[in-house]
């Protein structure tokens, strides 16, 4: 169950951690189909991005043993660098990284000595029933956004902070914890939704983060990006329909 990072163009594993080989000041990680769709529509559509690596891993929910043969749309965890500004890197992760693989993933991506001047932004979703509140979850305006940040994150968050006793899970929690330990500036934007599959309304819930410093200069045409998102969700719905 080893995690490997490789370049699919050359089919070779990276000798160093991704961010040691490609230092950056902004690292944006989308985890899950809705967060990935948000980055694809609003960020990657607004610039020219170059693939610099992808993750190769295997577990009960994810089998990417032959990731060198996958197309970019099929690869489960891919890293991109903005060609015009090499200090901006994106990660689109649609696969499940098991608990015993998360530390490997962190080491292969961040390395043993992460750069202190880097700002990390994490986007992900959880089902609204996971949100702990004294109110009935039926009365909540789903989807809605909550934020969790490290002590070194000094900017204003784009939504209210996640209240106790709520917690985060899986790879998003591992990344945020890693950033806290290494005193990195990091924020997690967690969208609570009642639709976990690719969903236009859920993706739209991430729009407030476009005003944050992490996304400054990365989004050029929001109306055009919205149209691309609509086409993406429509295509996904057609492909998911067993009667077509």
Order of alpha helices (4+ residues) and beta strands (2+ residues): beta-beta-alpha-beta-alpha-beta-beta-beta-alpha-beta-beta-alpha-beta-alpha-alpha
